[in-house]
Amino acid sequence: MGENVSRDPATAARRARFGKLPERVRFEDMAEEVEATPGAGGNAYQPEGAWKYYSCLALDLGL
């Protein structure tokens, strides 16, 4: 496939801006390793507040 030469200034500007794909991002740059500690992040089970997240279709329908 050859390059299409256009005389339209908008097409030329668009081709100059978006004419090629960005550089590849390495996997090492996308992933981050963080050491996890037990109980970190506030995701520990709390029985007092567990009722807030209980979902039951029968209860939702009032049955």
Secondary structure as GFF3:
##gff-version 3
##sequence-region A 1 63
A	DSSP	alpha_helix	9	18	.	.	.	ID=ss1
A	DSSP	alpha_helix	27	30	.	.	.	ID=ss2
A	DSSP	three_ten_helix	40	42	.	.	.	ID=ss3
A	DSSP	three_ten_helix	47	53	.	.	.	ID=ss4
A	DSSP	alpha_helix	57	60	.	.	.	ID=ss5
###
